């Protein structure tokens, strides 16, 4: 399994499981967001349905944090 390490200027590090597509169309990177807000555009609506979004799920391969974000890894 391949992981991506994201390092932020505040010293925090986020470890994300690598996705197969990196463009929001396969769903392998789908994770539940516990806190915060992300900007997420251009994904396939069949991969992340409205009910998923309401439950806090995001596609990490195309999500950009807006401030502090916590995901259920």
Helices and strands as residue ranges (DSSP letters): E 3-7, E 13-17, E 30-40, H 50-54, E 57-59, G 60-62, E 63-72
